[in-house]
Amino acid sequence: MVQMGEEVFRVKMDTVQKRVQAFVRVKPTADFAQGMIKFGRDNKSIDIYIKKDVKKGVVNNRQTDWSFRLDGVLHNASQELTYETVAEKLVSEALSGYNGTIMCYGQTGAGKTYTMTGTTADYKHRGIIPRAIQQVLKATAHCVDRFVTVRVSYLEIYNETLFDLLSTMTSSGTSDVQMAVVDCPQGVYVKGLSIHRVSHEEDALNLLFEGETNRVIAEHTLNKNSSRSHCIFTIYIESHFRVFSDVKRISSKINLIDLAGSERLGKTGSEGQVLKEATYINKSLSFLEQIIIALGDPKRDHIPFRQSKLTHVLKDSLGGNCNTVLVANICGEAVHVDETLSSLRFATRMKWITAEPVINETCDAGWIVKTLEKEIIFLKRELAMHDSLVNRSLVTYDPLTEIQIADIKSQVLKYLEGSIDEIDIVNIRQIQEVFKQFKLLLRFWHME
């Protein structure tokens, strides 16, 4: 995190615009709709076909086929392959100072949480978050040129309310700390969100599992353990270089986002509290889609990030100064084809967004001032040595004293009166003061 008294310099060497990457992961099923869903040979395209007589033989003008081009289609892919394809490069670049965001989107029960978190019962089936933790901490343990600090946080957005999944809870199940999304020059942060330092993989995983137990879940027709909230697990990386350990650092963050499932209320039969939750979820996802469309339109000047807590939190995570990757999770059954189409459309729109990631380099402002002061002293000594070699030892480069200013004023007056033909000048400060005195006298005469 950037502290007070520091300046952030974003290094833009060899910066190029990059499009947001979008991948599709298909949930394995024995009922896969082979006649409706077709994958391209390069595993980067997916086609959807719907027969015209699919609904009680009624023929209408509804579109019956769609084709989507993406960065990759993960069908029957292992957790390891999914991570290597989607996250490994992004995490590696975060270790070099680039912000990164990975977001899982899709209908309820499509496998978003499995992709992002995996299962706690089998280490082999762990998801993106545990693997990212492992990659980061393993890399930092082998750093020889810098000290690296790793911290994590876990935020939940439930019914448009922010919750810290790693905070100390009261007996009523709520936190004493009031949280709010805040904009600052360095980006967006959540005021009141606890951030925990971790040194070992086990420490970080314990925090992840603690947060998972605090998540809001509920059972409905599409998923027995459906996530009823949006959750953002963030890894903060801060590197202090050994040569400049107190003054120069590189910082980045990786946002790993498990969105709540999009769903059609009539299809799920939700009611009561679950219906209320679904309404909030669909509303926030609708706002997110509006943001995606706006970001993909180069003619749009204003992006309404503040429409919801979710979109506000993601303000600096969608494009901009951030490597962004979307994983659209879909179901392969024919009964879910409408939700599949919706998720694929969202993934395609994400690819319209461009980003310009840059390294976040931080320097201490006090150190910069001291460095510049030392440089000034050094340059003055260089000038003094040069002046002594050319017999100009009386020249000084410090600010003019009151006596020197008075002397120049006197010379300017004598010059204007014609009593002297030259004004003694030996440095730039004196030239500036001569012009200043001319200007003051001219202004004085105009007033008279």
N, C-alpha and C positions, 0 to 999 in steps of 0.2 A: 504494500500500500504506500502511496506517496504521502509523505509527511509534510507539515508546514515548514516553510523556509527552504523548500527545494524547488527546482525548476525542472520541467520535463522537456526533453528534447526528443522529437520523433525523427529517427534517422531515415532519410528517404533515398538512400543510395540504391540505384538499380531497382526502384520501385515500379511495379507494373500493375495494371488493373487485372483482377482475377474475378471470375464468376463464381458464385456460390455453387458448391457441388451438391448434387442430389442423388441419393441411392435409394433403391427399393429393396426391402427384405420381405420375402414371402413366407408366411407362417406355414410350416409343414402340415399337411392334412391327408388323410386317406381318401377324402372326397374331392380332390383337386379337379377343378372344371377345365379339363384339357381341351374341350371344344370351344371354350370361351376365352381362355387366356393363353397366349403364345409368346415365347421369348425369342429374341433375336439370337443369331449364332454368335455374335460378339458379346453377348450378355450385357448389352447396353440399351436394349430397346424392349418394349413390351406392347403387345397388341391385344385389344379387347374386342370380342365379337359377341353380339347379341342377336339371336334370331328374331325376325319380325313377329313370328307367331308365339313368342315366349309367354305372352299374357292372354290366355284363353282364346287364342286364334284371332285376336283383334289386330288388324294391320293399320298402322298409322305412319306418320312421316317422321317419327323419332329416329335420330341417328342410330345406326346399328354397328358401327365399327370405329375404333379409335386407335391411334398409334402414338406412343410416348417415347421420346428419346432422352435417356438419362446418363449419368456417369457410371452406372453399374447396376446390375440386377443380381441380388443375392438370393438364389433359390436352392434350398437344401444346403445352405452354407453353415458351417460350424461357427461357434463363438469366436474361435481363434482367427478363422479366415475373415469373418466380419470385422474384427478389430483391425487386422492388418490392412484391409481394404479401406475402411472408413476413417480410422482414428490415428494409426501409427505415425503417419507423416505430420499430421496436425500437432500431435503432442510433441514430436521431435522439434518442430519449429517453435513451439511455445517455450521450450528450453532455451531457445536462442533469443527470446524476447518478443515474439509475436503472439498477440491475443488469439484465442481460438474458441469456437463454439460448435458443439455437436448437439443436434436436436432430433429427438424421435417423435414422429407425428403419425397419427392413424386412428382408426376406429377402435372402440373398446374391444379388448380381447385379441388384438392383432399381434401382440408380442413386443410392445414398446418397452415395458419394464424389464422383460427378459433380455432384450437387446442391450438396454442401458445398464442394468444391475446384474442380471443373471440369477442364478439360484445360490442360496447360501449353503445348501446341502452338499453340493458337489463343486469343488474348486475348479475342476476342468470346465464347468459350464458357467463360470463367472462372466460378467458382461463388460461393457466398455469402461465403466467407472473403475472397478477393481483393477482392470488391466492398465488403465491410464495411470492410476496410483502407482502400480508396480513399475511401469516404464519410467515415470518421473523420478521416483526415489532411487531406483537402480542407477539412473544416469547421474543423479546428483552425488551419489556415493562415490563415483569415480572421477569427479571433477578435481583437477589439480591446479587450475589457474584462478579459481574463485570459490568463495563461500556461498552456498545456496541455502536459502530458507524456504521451506514449503509449509503452506497453511491451507486449511480447508474450511468450507462453510456449507450449510445445507438449508436451503430456503424452500418453504412450501407456500403456495398461493391457493387458498381454499375459500371458495365463495367470496372472492375479491378481498380477502383478508390475508395479510402476511403473517407467517409463523416461522419461527426459528426451530428447526427440528433438532438442533444440538444445544438448545438453551435449557436452563434449569426451569422446570415447570412448577407451578403452584399446585395446591391440592385440587383446585378446580379445573386443572388441565390447561391453563393458560400461562403465558409468560408475563412477568412484571414489566418487561421492557417494551415500550411502544416503538414500533418500527414504521419507517416511511421510506419511499423511494426518493432519492435526492440527486439532482444534477449538479455536477461540478466540472471544472475545466479538464480534469483527467478522465471524465466519463460519468457513468451512473453507478451509484452504490446504494445499498440499503442501510440506512441509519438504524443502529440497534442490533444488527445481525452479528452474532458472535463468530469470530474467526479463530480457529484452533491450529496451533503449530504442531506439526508431525515430523518425526525423524525416521520412523520405521514403517514399513508396509503394514505391520500388524496394528500399529496405533491408528493409522488412517482407516483401515478396514473396520476396526472396532467402532469408530465414529460413524462410518457409513451404515453399519448394521444398527447402531443406536438410532440413527435418523430414520432408517427403514421401519423400525418398530413404532415410531411416532407418526408415520404417515396415515392419512385418512383413506380407508378402503371400505368398500361395501360390496355386497353380492347382488347381482341382477342377472338377467337371462343370458347375457353375452359373456360374462366372466364372474367366477365365484369370488375372486379377490381383485375387483376392479379398483384402480387408482381413481380417487375422486378429486384429485388436486393436481396442479402443475408443480413439479419439483425441480429445483436447480441445485446441483452439486457443483461447487466451484473449487478449483485447485489454483492457489495463488503461488507463483514462483518468483522469488527475488534473489538476484545474484549480485554479490559484492565482489568486485575484482580484488585479488590479493595485493596488487600494486597500489590501487587507490581504494582500499577497503572502506574508508570513511567518507568518500566523496562521490564515487561513481558507482552506479548500479544499473542493472537491467531488470525490469519487472514485467510480468505477463500474467494472464489468468486464462484458465480453461473452464468455460461454462458447459456443463454436461446436463442437458435438459430432457426430462421425461415428462412430456405433456400428457394431460388427462385425455382420455379417449373421446373422440368425436362420435356422436351417435344420433340416430333419429328417434325421438322420444316415443313415437307411435310404435316403432318396431320393438323397443326394449320393454315397453309396458311399465316404465318407471312411474312411481307415485310417491307422495309424501316427501320425506327428506331427500331421497335419491332423485326425485323429480326436480326439486329445488337445486340440488347440486348439478344435475345435468343441464339445467337452464343456464346457470352461471358458466359452466364449462363451454357450452356451445356459443354463448355470447362472447366470451373472451377469445375463443378460437376464430370466431367471425371477425372480431377486431384485428386479430393477428393476420388473417388473410387479407384484410383491407390494407394493412401496413405493407404486406408483401407486394401487393399489386401497386401501391403507391411508390415503393422503393424501386420497382422495376420500370417505372415510367420516368424517363429523363426530363419530361416537361413539368413534373410536379416539383414545386418549390417547398411546400409544407408537408411534412409527414406527421400525422396525428398520433404520436406515440403515447400521449397521455390518456387515450381513450379507456385504457384498462391497466390494472396493476401489471399484468403479464407483459403487455407491449411496452410499458414504461421501463420495466426492469431490463427488457431485451434491447433497449435503445442503442447501446453500443456493442451489441452482439450479433446484429444482423447486417452483414456487409460492413461498410466503413473500414475502420482500422481493425479488422478482425478476419481471420480465416474461418469461414463458416461452412459447415457440412450438415445436410439434412438426411435423415434416414426415414423414409416413408414406409411404415409397416402395413402390410395388407394381408387379408385372408384370401385363400385360394378357392373357397367354395362359391358356387354359383349364386347362392342366396345372398351373398355379400357383395355382389358385383357393383351395386350403386355406390357403396362406401369405398370400394376399391377405386372406382373412377374418380370420386371426389379426392381421395388421397393422391392419386397420380396427377390430377390437375394441379393440386397444391404444390407437389414436387416440381412440376414443370415451371410454375410461376416463380418458385424459389431460384431457379436457374437464370431468371431474368436479372437478378440482382448482381451488381458488380461490387467488388471490395478492393481496397487498396491498403493491405496490411503493411505496417511499418514497425520497426523495432522501437520499443518504449525504453529510452535511455534516460536515466535520472541523475542529475548532478546537484550537489549541495550549493545553494546560492552563496553562502558565506565563504565556502572554499573558492568559488569563482572570483569573488571580490578580492580575496587575499592573493590569488594567483595573478590577477590583473595588476594589483598594487606592486607586487614583486617585479612584474614585467616592466612597469613604468620606471621603477627605480633602476632596473638594469639598463633600460634605454637611455635614461638620463646620464648614467655613467658612461655609456658608449658615446653619447654626444659630447660630454665633457672631455673625454679622451681625444675625440676628433678635433674639438676646438683648440685644445692645447697644442696639437700638432700643427695647426695653421695659424698659431698666434692669435687666437680669439678667446683667451682664457677668461675674459670679463663677461662673456655671454652667459646668461642664466635662462633656465626654462621653467622656472617656478612661476606661479601667478604673480602679477605685478603688485607691488606694495603701493600704499597711498602716496608715498613720496614719489615713486616712479610715475604714477598716473598724473600727479600734479605737475611733474616736470614735462611730460608729454603735452599736457594741456597748455602749458606756458609756451612751449615750442610752436604749437599750432597757431596760437594767437600771434606770436612774433612773425611766423611765416606769412600769415594773412595780412599783417601790417606792413610786411616788406622788409623788416629789419634783419631777417635771416633768409638765406636761399635754400637751406636744406634742413631736414629733420633727421636727427640721429636715430637710426633703426638698425637693430642687430638680430631681432628674432620675430617670429610670427605674432606673438602676443602683443608686441609693440605696434605692429602694423594694424592689428585689429583695434587697438586702443586709439590710434591716430584717426582711423575712419569713424570710430565712435565719437570722438571729440568734434570732428567736422560735422557730423550729423547733429550733435547737440547744439552746436553754435548756429547751424542753419535753421534749426527749429526755433531757437531763441530769437533770431532776427525776424523770422516770419511772424512770430507773436507780437513783435514790436510794430 
